Amino acid sequence: MLTSAQPGFGNNISHSHRRTSRRFNPNIQSKRYWLPSEGRHVRLRLSTKGIKTVDTIGVEAAVARIRARGVRV
């Protein structure tokens, strides 16, 4: 919701050096935060980088960024 993390793509390379496609999925977690301005909890689906961003900028600023993108929280 915060960082818009999407899967990356690459190759698996076997011992014989044969290449097959693979996906690198983002580490998505669901985390509940207390939102003091509204007096309620909000549940956010964040990547682990997004969780660190919320810890840095605060939950109020993070929710404001998410709402500015048009996502309902």
N, C-alpha and C positions, 0 to 999 in steps of 0.2 A: 504494500500500500504506500510506503514512503519512498523507497528507492527504485521502484519499478523493475526489480531484478527479474531477468529472464534467463532461460537456459542458454548455456554456451554449447557449441558443437565442436567436435574434433574426431579423432580416430583412436580406436584400439589398435595397438601394434603387437602382433603375436611374435613368438620366438622365431618363426620363419619369416618375419617382417611383412606378413600379409596385413593389410589395413582394412578395418571395418568401421563403419560410422558409429558414433556414440554421442550421448548427451551428458553435459555437466549441469545437473539441476541445482538451482540455488537452495541454500539451507533455509527453508521457510518454517517459521515457528508461529504459533498463536500465543499471544501474550496479553494479559489483562492489566490495564493501568487505571489508577484512580484519577479522574478528571475533576479537580477541585472547583473549577468555575461552574460546572453543571451539577456537582454533587452526586456523581454516579461513576460507575466503572465503564470503561470502553474496552472492547476486545479487538486487538489489531493483529492482522496477519503480516508479519514482518520477516525479512531476512535477518540473519544474525548481524550483518552490517547495519541494518535499519534499527535494531535494538540498541546497538552502540551509539547510533545517531540520536535516538531518543534520550539516552542517558546523558549525552553531551548538551543538546539544545533544550531539553525539557519536554514534557508530554504536551503542554499547552501549545508550544510552537510547532511541534510535530503534527498535532491534530489540525492546526491551522493550515499547514502545508498540504495535508491530505485533503482537507475540504476545499482548498483553493484549486485543486485539480479536478474537483467535482465529484469526489467519492463521498458517499454518505457514511457517517460514523455514528 
